[in-house]
Amino acid sequence: MTEKRAKIGVIGAGAWGTALAQVLSEGQKELLLWAREPDVVEQINKKHENQSFLPGHMLRENILATQDMNMLAGCDALLIVTPAQHLRASLQDLPDSRTTLVLCSKGIEEATQQLMSEIVEESRPDNPLAVLSGPTFAHEVAQGLPTALTLACDTEATWEKLYPLIAKSTFRPYFSNDIIGAEIGGAVKNVLAIGCGIVEGAGLGQNARASIISRGFAEMLRYGTARGARAETLSGLCGLGDLVLTCSSISSRNFSLGKGLGEGQSAQALLTDRATVAEGAATAPELQRDARRRGIDMPIVDAVCALLAGETDSQSIVAQLMGRPLVAEQR
């Protein structure tokens, strides 16, 4: 009898979704990649390239793009890579099944301040759940460069099912059962990356950027542990690891957005001109609201929000942060 091969689906054909499809298609008979845009479907199926979102990377021919969500029925795992603010709508369109859902989007939902996992638990409570998060630039993953990241699962049984599908020769997942920690690390680092981009754009130097990374990580820890995350999770790949990567390169969409802000451009103009989503822009005000409601001090997040809202400029924000009362570092 022929052994049944697992079937994997990826929902969302932006740069990250396409890169995941490329790496996970290794050893697969077929990998389904759902895209909203008909031109992206045509590009992938006819030219084996996503020229719109990941140009220059030839894709394996066993990747099949589709606009038909019903084709995803029967998948053993669905990786959801739609923008965070579209997750709830995407879940409503999924075929009705108990397929394992792997969240690959990073953010906090506007208005509800819910994490992506909380939306799934509310909308699809019967589906096994995991979060895939870590220091990953899409173009490097698509190239097959070595990558390590966190795969946080609701149960060990979910991990046992998923890791044979996700672990590849250049793609190494590490197990965690701290879903909240994996989510918060990914969401908060996007906001902090905007802050580091602001430092770069304003020409404030490497010392200032290192300070933002370090003090931003302290904010991530305060917020994360208040929401039930474990400090050791946030110190790992999906927290500190992702933070360092995203805060250090123009390849990061959030860092790039912050750089534009630091150079004096308006948030509205920067966000309007983008074909891709900088998740931190939508996450920042929701993170700020939730942190204030919980009584958590996050001055760097506050500064990013003020700049995104056009309420101040980078030089004034730096003066404000440098003028804060002196306190013990571990606080």
PyMOL commands that set and color helices and strands:
alter all, ss='L'
color gray80, all
select helices_A, chain A and resi 15-24+38-47+69-72+84-93+116-123+138-143+156-166+179-201+206-226+231-234+237-246+253-262+267-272+279-294+299-308+314-322
alter helices_A, ss='H'
color red, helices_A
select strands_A, chain A and resi 8-11+31-34+63-66+77-80+100-103+129-133+147-153+171-176
alter strands_A, ss='S'
color yellow, strands_A
deselect
rebuild
show_as cartoon
